[in-house]
Amino acid sequence: MTLNFSNLELSDKKIVIVEDDVPSIRYYETILQSSGANVKVFRTGRDFVEYSGQQGQVIDLVIMDFLIPLINGIDCVRELRKVRKNVPVLMITAYSSEQSRSEAFIAGCSEYILKPVYPETVYSLLEKYLKQEITAKTGYRPV
């Protein structure tokens, strides 16, 4: 069975993955490949924070793990929100505690998703947040 999500065209979008687990990184990259999105990967929170604070760096959406080296996912989101208020952040993690979930939303996450996450879920969220951005900018809602 082959999943086909080719109708989601994101070639003009930059999606940042902040994850230290190589199999997870490869999984997200494989899912995003068919959308044409430009993907940037960071394996430490510090690298992501430095990148996101730079002027001129485009970020349309972030896929963030909770537990990453040097600066954890929650603190990364807090730092991101200081300079970029409206970038959607999808926290995808194995941490299922209500406290972790609450911390993520308080920090500014748009979604808190438990692993394992299926490709359909990822595509649905990409469509939700990136198509919503198109509507907000143009007033046009794709059908």
Phi, psi and omega in degrees: 000128180249130176272135181237111179243028187295346180284352177266102185260110183235029184296341179263011183246146174249120179249127181256130176252126177242101189203139179258348181274113186301315178301323177294318178301312181298321179299310179297318179299319179296316179298317185281342185305315184289343180278343181081005181296149173277122185247132176238132184244137173234133181261355175228152177295324181298315180299319179296314181299316178299315181295312185292338179276350181282139175293144174085353177277120180275133173222118179264333180197148179237132169255116190239133171273156180284311185254100178230156184293152171074309173224124184288168185301321180296313179294327175299317180294319177301315179294319178300318183293339176293329184244339182223099186283330192249006180286124178294137178237121176258107177276114179244116191211166174266353181282114186256010182288149179294327178296315178299317179299313180298315178302319181297314181291322178296322179292334178124015177291146178274325181218153175230108187242135179272140174285148001282148178247133183271152181307321180300322179293315180300312181296321178298318179290321176300315180296317180302310186275326183273329174287326177299322179297319178298316180298317181296323182283324188249342186080358180262129177255114178299146181265000000 
